[in-house]
Amino acid sequence: MPFRCIDHGVKEAAIRIHEHDLLPLEDLLDMLHILQSTFFRILQLFRETGSVVCDKGPSLGHPRNLVMDDIQYLLCLIRH
């Protein structure tokens, strides 16, 4: 299956259905079109953090070396 974003509500509902044993796991996975490994990764995250959303932190990548004033100055020099 290709990568796709699964809605947070769907993830939470799937965990609740599984924990209350309302559907067999195979039927649940087939209905949601997700892999078993994906489901168990979501379940593990939920058990460890209490959330189905992975916290990626406040910033991604490297911090900037230049502040906005420096960037604007360099852009002015380039345009000139």
Helices and strands as residue ranges (DSSP letters): H 8-19, H 25-32, H 36-49, H 68-79
